[in-house]
Amino acid sequence: MDEHVRVTVSSKYQVIIPLKIRTALNTHPGDKLDIVPYKNRLVLIPLRNIKDMRCFLKGMETTIERDDDRMV
């Protein structure tokens, strides 16, 4: 999702995350977000419960080629 969205900071420094973005990120009331300042912008990173992450890499290719000097 590379869609530009403009929001307004309230007098209480609150921001409403638009529905399109909440839906795309599967964000719900009570979810936690990390806010990271990066090059004069704010990046919101949804924090997920570790139990929700179970099997999210299922089927991922895990064999990699290693240099001989890295083999144990």
Order of alpha helices (4+ residues) and beta strands (2+ residues): alpha-beta-beta
